[in-house]
């Protein structure tokens, strides 16, 4: 048997969409989606929209995002006692040809921080795309939240980079508040990413 050395690493794309972004390119029923709101979900309904961009501000058209969040009372589905709604707190959105993604969800409430204290309302985000060997993790915080000032994770981020984690609020024509959060994978305004 001949030794050939270590096999080169491979990225996640470009074919990872086959089983991970149902309801888009491939014709089968969506098991997961970008609409997290249920009739009994606790919290203010909101939209989160944005674009996934590379280091040259070009759109990443074949990525996808997963989010995990608490409901408006700060409870995670399946984890917190008393969370008895059908709100799952988990969603997935592919990016389109312009790198755009969207979620319809509820604004999360504050959650307990490890070691005590509270974390500001936030949404955990995982990013998958071609060229990325391991998914990337970031958070969405909300503009105007007074709790942002005391959030322990946000406090770890240098002050001049925190704005890359803050979604700005816009009033949408639908009457549902819209938060805009663009994610830059590289470059001068690169979004802050966290270790997994």
TAWO-V845060 format. One line per field, one symbol per residue. psi: psi as a letter, one per 30 degrees, with the letter a starting at -180 (. if undefined). Layout:
# TAWO-V845060
psi: ???
This chain:
# TAWO-V845060
psi: kkkgakkklllfaggffeffilgcekilkkflagjfklfgkklkklkklakjkafggkkjfhalkklkllafggkkkfekkfjglgkfgklkkllafggkllkjalkllklkkkglalklklkkkkkklkfjeklkkaljlkkgjffefgkeeeffkkeffeffgkkkkkklfffkkkkkjkkkflaehkkkllk.
